[in-house]
Amino acid sequence: MSSLLLSPVKCVLDAKAQLGEGPSWLPRLKKLLWVDIEKSRIHLFDPATGNNDTFEIGSHVGCAVPGVQGDIFFAGAKGFGQLLPATGKVHWITHPEAHLPGNRFNDGKVDPAGRFWAGSLPYAESAPEGALHLLDEHRKSHRILGDISISNGLAWSVDHRTMYYIDTPTLRVDAFDFDTSTSKISNRRTVIRVPQGIGYPDGMTIDQEGMLWIGMWDGWAVLRWDPRTGQQIDRIDLPVARVTSCCFGGDAGDELYMTSASTRLDASALAKQPLAGGLFKVQLQVKGFAPFEYRG
């Protein structure tokens, strides 16, 4: 268990999510934005009251991010969309993979320049037929990388000059030089190689010390890594196997929220982890950052 813990790991919402993902703390609302991909839902969780507002999107939703005007943007099986939380109304923006009905968008985040990145995966998970796309401030999409298997975690370094990226089956975290004026990436290199047998790297966030926190699918944990050395330096154990992602939140930015999944677990596996699909929280001695907001 982590030496950075200031509190025990707690399940703050026994959500029974099929595929809980993409948590993002919204400081103005003091709520957690997260999705259940396979139930086609976007959620807003209020830790002060325990209330969890749910928005039905009507198709699988891979990720959701905050917009500068208080609205929510997302990417899923039907491309990029916009949700107006006050009314629940959905507006579809563009679908760059409409010609690939076997794909859907998965994880995504807004970069330091206010542009929305989201990557895709093939449902069959049989070949690298996904891609990483960028939705710019004019709501135009650009295909940035191809040959992706399961596009997942994204994070930017403290100085915003490096972008970190996970394609889960590669068991790697790759880094790119990042240009904040254009959002162009270059100089791809591998900074972390995840050993076999400890789970698969999924969603990711960064702390104020520049360390990466990665949810480990089938790994029962969130792991902390130093991207400068490639070494795992800490671990937070969870009572669920399919830990999908994490983000920092709370008033002081020192609470780590973690999502999980129950999908494709048989009755025997679920009996051993009754909180699978739950939302978890722990207080740490390190802090993270509020998410960037999409300015499109």
Secondary structure, 3 states (H helix, E strand, C coil): CCCCECCCCEEEECCCCCEEEEEEEECCCCEEEEEECCCCEEEEECCCCCCEEEEECCCCEEEEEEECCCCEEEEECCEEEEEECCCCEEEEEECCCCCCCCEEEEEEEECCCCCEEEEEEECCCCCCCEEEEEECCCCCEEEEEEEECCEEEEEECCCCCEEEEEEHHHCEEEEEEECCCCCCEEEEEEEEECCCCCCEEEEEEEECCCCEEEEEECCCEEEEEECCCCEEEEEEECCCCCEEEEEEECCCCCEEEEEEECCCCCHHHHHHCCCCCCEEEEEECCCECCCCCECC
